[in-house]
Amino acid sequence: MGEERIELDDTDVVDEDWYGRDLTGARFARVRFLEVDLTEAVISGATFDECIFRGVTLNAAAVTDSAFTTCTFRRTSFSMAT
């Protein structure tokens, strides 16, 4: 059986290692991602509403059919992301 779809609202994700994590169908609203490693994450059909990304690494992440609405990105790397 697959992992549960992630849904987070009004919270902080701080100094987490989400390397290679599957975020298919995830929903995030008003989440602050601070110093999070999302290298090689699979982000498909995910929604990010009013989120803040600070010091986040999205290198080589596979991002498809996802929405980042009214999000802020500071010191965030998308190197080789698709």
C-alpha positions, 0 to 999 in steps of 0.5 A: 500500500502507498504512502498517505497523501500529505496535507499541511496547513499553517505550520512550519517545516524546519531543517527537514531532510525530505530527499527523494520524497514523493509529494504526489497530490500533496496539499500545503497551505500557509506552510513555511519551509525553512532549510528543507532538503527536497533534492530529487523529490517527486512533486506531481499534482501538488498544490502550495498556497501562500507558502514560504520557501527559505533556504530550501534545496529543490535540486533535481526535483521532478515538478509536474502539474503542480501549483505554487500560488502566492508563494515566496522563494528566498535562497532556494535552489532549483538547479537541474529541477524539471 
